[in-house]
């Protein structure tokens, strides 16, 4: 299992330069929106219940391969060294969403109020909330591998988090959006989780069981999953092009908005990392458990956040842009935290 996970966790060229690809796709989308507005206008005709069909397909392309990597049979190990799991659960579900809300509200409603209209500030806040309530699912295997984390334990952390998402994501998002004074489209929110979490999760689980029974776990881990490796990134990048083709004129009118959105997101990432990391140190957890525990909370399941933002608020919303900025800052910030974790390994017991 460790060998298979290590192979699948290597930082490929797309992941390594994800920030660059995201930036290029943003520029491409903006240029399309300005110079070829008929393209987003045409895509807008393919909608059902305010959900863009092309983007829904691309989001499935993003999320399904991630769900293939989750082995829910690992949950039987939940009782082994439970302190690392307690840190993961508490930080991810009782601390992270609420600190994200406070930071985003403070910056969008107080610090940056001269540069952002109240309505746009609410939309950016909504996007930040969607990110804050979605802990990392797939990329954490990369971060865990880079810090020499325990792959089997990381798998348990991620698998249990995915199950908690099914129960906690909608109530937490609904609560925070309501506190922020936003109308909560509960039906759309539940539908988004059904479409972009429940169905891909069941599909990935069913595929894992079927392929493993027919060809074995080694084939599934080393041959089957890598076939989908480029699908996630391709789906993400094409989604960005479409989103920013709708946002072209808005971005040109206020390019500084990208920087403003990035500020609370980056601060939140560092805050959550150090909360979990120092808590792990206080509990004397080994570094190969402490580092992944901190990195899971710090990074986000941004594919889910993008999907829900588009479904609930629309592809042209500020919430969608805010979740994309989360993608933009994810890799460089997480690589910085990986370096911090590696340099402080001697803080933890061997």
C-alpha positions, 0 to 999 in steps of 0.5 A: 500500500505504501509503495502504491500511494507513493507512486501516485503522490509524486508531484507531476509537472501539472501539479508542480506548476499548477499556479502557472497553469491557473494564471494562464487559463485565467488570462485566456478566459478573460481574453475570450470573454472580451474579444469573443463574447459569443463563446460564453454566450453560447455556453450559457445556453447549455444550462439546467436549473442554473447549472452549466452543463459543460462545467458540470461535466468538467467538474465530474472529470475533476472529482471522480479520479480523486474519489478513486484514490480513497480506500474506505476499508482503511476506516477500520484502522480508525482506532489506531493512534486516534489523537491524530484523527482528533486533531484532523477532525476538530481543526477541519470541522470545528475551527477552520470554517469559522476562522475562515469566515471571520478572516474573510468578513474582516477583510472584505467588510472592513479592511477592503470596504473602500475597494469592494462593494458590499454586495461583491464583498458578500459574494467573496465571503461566500466563496471563502466559506465554501473553501473553508468548509472543504478540507483537502481530499486528493492533493494532501497525498502529494503534501504527505508524500513530500513530508514523508508522512505516513501514507496509511494514516493519511489515507484514514484521515482523508477517508474519514474526512470524506465521510464527514463532508457528507454530513457536515458540509451543508449545515456548516456552509448554510450556517455561515452564509446565514450569519453573513446575511446571504439567502441560503438556497438549501435545495441547490446546496443539497443538490450540489453535494449530491452531484459533486460529492455523493455520486462521485464518491459512490462511483469511485468506491464502486469502481475501486471494488469492481476493478480490484476484484477483477485485476487486484489492488496492485493493478488498480493502484499502479495502472488503473488510477494513473490513467485518470491522472491528467483528467483532473487537471485538464477538467480544472483548467478548462473550467477556469477558462470557462469561468473567466470567459464569463468574468472577463470584463469584471476582472479587467475593470477591477484586476486588483480584486484577485489580490484582495481575495488572496490575502485572507485565504493565504492568512487562513492557510498559515493559521490553520497549519500552525494550529494543527501543527503545534497541537500535534507537537503538544501531544507529542505525535510523530512527525509523519502523522503531525505533518499530514494532519496540519496540511490536510486542514491547511489545503482545500478541496477546491474542486468541491468549492468551485462546483458548489459556488457555480451551482449555488451562485452562478458561473458569473458570481464573485463566489466562483472567482473567490474559489478560483483564487483559492486554486491560484494560491494553493500550490505555492502556499502549500509548498511553503508549508511543506518546506516549513514542516520538513525543516522542523521535523526535529521538533517531533519525537522519533 
